[in-house]
């Protein structure tokens, strides 16, 4: 699927995934003794994606 055919929710999900992969605080580190605090940017991106996804599903 090309970028031109992605829905807004699919684009938002891709941005969320990219952030979580590249953000040092979001990356999974199995050697870390405690879970990191929640990343505010990741949470905001998740909320934005979820709202877009719900609107698309309900059409």
Buried (B, 14 or more C-beta within 10 A) or exposed (E): EEEEEEEEBBEBBEEBEEBBEEEEEBEEEEEEEEEEEEBEBBEEBBEBBBEBBEEEEEE
